[in-house]
Amino acid sequence: MQQVKLESWSAFEGAIQKVSLARQDLEQRNHQDLPALLFRGLGSSEWGLETTLERPHPSEPCGGTLGLRGYYRVIEASKPAIETFSGRRWDKLPTTPEFEALMDRATAKELLSSVLSPLTEVYEYLAYLRHHGFPSPLLDWTASPYVAAFFALDAPPTQSQEVCVCVLLRGSFRTASDKADLSVVGPYMRSHPRHFLQQCWYSVCVALVNKDYVFKPHERGLSGALGQGGELFKIIIPIKERLTALKQLDLMNINEFSLFGTEDSLVRTVARRELLFRA
């Protein structure tokens, strides 16, 4: 991981440009197109790439010990209640026996993405749950560095001195192993409007163990996902620049309302403009 420490918010765009130039240079040297850069904002520069399934309350069982089979049983059991109250339906979602039959045909050489590739509704349902707070093995990314910066700066912990934006630069010859396979999916799926407003992509890291994909920390599959010449950058922004950055992002129409589109987010955005930005 390459850390880039900024002294001020005004240096953020220059840092993003440097990473973009590094990607262009890598493309020219490899004579091939590379995937687009992906960004993730973190409210503390000390945080790692952890999914919500890896961050349970200390008094609760650790959801991160689940494999895909067990997790799928949980989300399928949750579907009737979610469909009833949301008005949405996932009629093509496989039943648990159908999904487990698919898993039984998996081999150690198959990636998670290839196993699930015909089942787009599974990805869509997983993304919907992730956006609504269901503990998820998906780690969300965005194609926009400014959206990522907003999420980093929006509501950091009070003790945070620095926030950061992680940048995923994927090179060539990306690999996977039985130890950990980090797959990136998106953005072309039907999902909640937030998926498009936030320009979302998703990653998941697994290892194939006894015909079950066991969820693993992203760090274990990161080197294979980065590939040759790839790198993870961490752009660190001092918390003292929060107000300056949020003001500029709001002028770019990057705020809670533009990214969530709810009445609650509208009220909070207006309140921030009137109480914080005008102070």
C-alpha positions, 0 to 999 in steps of 0.5 A: 500500500502506498500512502499519500498524506495531504496537507490540505483539501486543495491537494486532493485533486492533484493526488487523484491525477497522479494515480490516474497518470500511474494507471495510464503509464501502466497501460502503455507499458503493458499495451492493454486496457486496464480496469477503471480506478475504484475508490473507497472513503474511510472515516479514519486513516487507521481503518482497513478494508473491512466488510460490515459482516466483519464488524459485528458488535463485540457482544454479538457472534461474528458474522464473518465466520459464515460461508456463502452457503450459510449466508445464503440460507440467512438472506433467503429466509429474510426475503419474504419479510423484505418483499412484504414491506419494501414492495420489491420482488426477487422472483428469480432468486434460487431457493436454498436447495437450488443454490446449494446444488450449484455450489456442489458442482463448484470446483477449486478452479472456479472463481466465485464470479464464474459460479454466480455469473448466470445468477445476476439476481443474486448479485442484485439482491446482495447489493440491495441488502448491502445498501439497506444495512444488512450485514454483508460480505460485499465491500462497496466502492465507487467510480468517483473519488469525490463521492468516496471523499464525501463518505470519508468526511461525512461523519468520521468518529470524533477521535479521528484525526485523519480520514482517507480515500483508498484507490484500487489500481488493478494491473494485468495478470490478476490471479486467484487461489484457494487461499483467497479470491478477491472478485470485483463486480458491478456496476451493470445490475438492477438495484436500489437507486443508490447503486447508481447515484453513488456509482457503486462497484462491489468486491468480495473475498472468499476461499473455497473450502469443502465446496463452500466459499468462506468469506475472508478479509480483503487483505488476503486476496488483495495481491492477486486482485491487484495483479502485475503492477497494480497497487492500493493507494491510501490518500490521507486527508487531515480532519481539519480540512473537513469543512472546506472539503464538504463545502466544495463537494456540496457545490459539486452537488455531492452531498447526502441528499444527492447520494441517498435521495431520501427525505431524511437525507434532504433535511440533513443536507439543508441543515448542514448548509444552514447551520454549518456552511453559513456559520 
